[in-house]
Amino acid sequence: MEITMLKHQESASRTKIWVTAVLCMLPNMSFGAMLAFIAVALPYYTTVNNASGIYMDDEMSSWFVSLNQPIRMSGTLAATYLNDKLGRKKSIFLSSMVMICGGVMAYFANSYAMLMLGSQLAGFGSGLVVTPTYSLLNDVSIIKLRGTLGSLNTLTVNSGYLYGLVLGIFISVAYLPLIMIAPALLFLAFYWLLPESPVWLASKGNTEEATNVLQNLRGSRYNVDPEVK
């Protein structure tokens, strides 16, 4: 069956699959940039009399760094529920909004508490984004591209980290939260192009809509019936 489907999918269009993939990867880039922000911001805020007016002693800086991981894990756990309840598309939108809200809060932070809240909120959003992006890529992809798209999705987080570190060399730490959320903001601008998962739609009984989404992804000349069945 797998070999037969591989052969059948050779006639499928790949354009909209790649558009979907790029859109999915933008919030993951913000995820990586958020990790870079933690790394770049730490030496800045542990410097006495830095320009922000926010100073972290050893204990405060320890919480700033270490709390992010469990917060991010809690986001991933929440995503397991939301991914099925809301669908992949809305879950990615929600995670992007949470990261953006966290980044904006960190940008306007005038106290340690506000900076912590903003960075941890962004961390929670980055945990939320992982599950739905992988799920959507798997659901819309043809078999031949699944491995490639999954690998690129992981690579995007690393690219976001590098993006944050490099820009952190040239840009003030005060502006890094905005740099962090820029890819997520770009995602929101083109969110309307993102399809919902045909697999999720079918699991909720929306077979007709799932078929239409799949047809749109694969191209008008492609016979989607073998995949729908």
Secondary structure as UniProt FT lines:
FT   HELIX           2..8
FT   HELIX           9..11
FT   HELIX           15..45
FT   TURN            48..49
FT   TURN            51..52
FT   HELIX           58..66
FT   HELIX           68..85
FT   HELIX           88..107
FT   HELIX           112..140
FT   HELIX           143..145
FT   HELIX           146..170
FT   HELIX           173..175
FT   HELIX           176..189
FT   HELIX           191..193
FT   HELIX           198..203
FT   TURN            204..205
FT   HELIX           207..218
FT   TURN            220..221
FT   HELIX           225..228
//
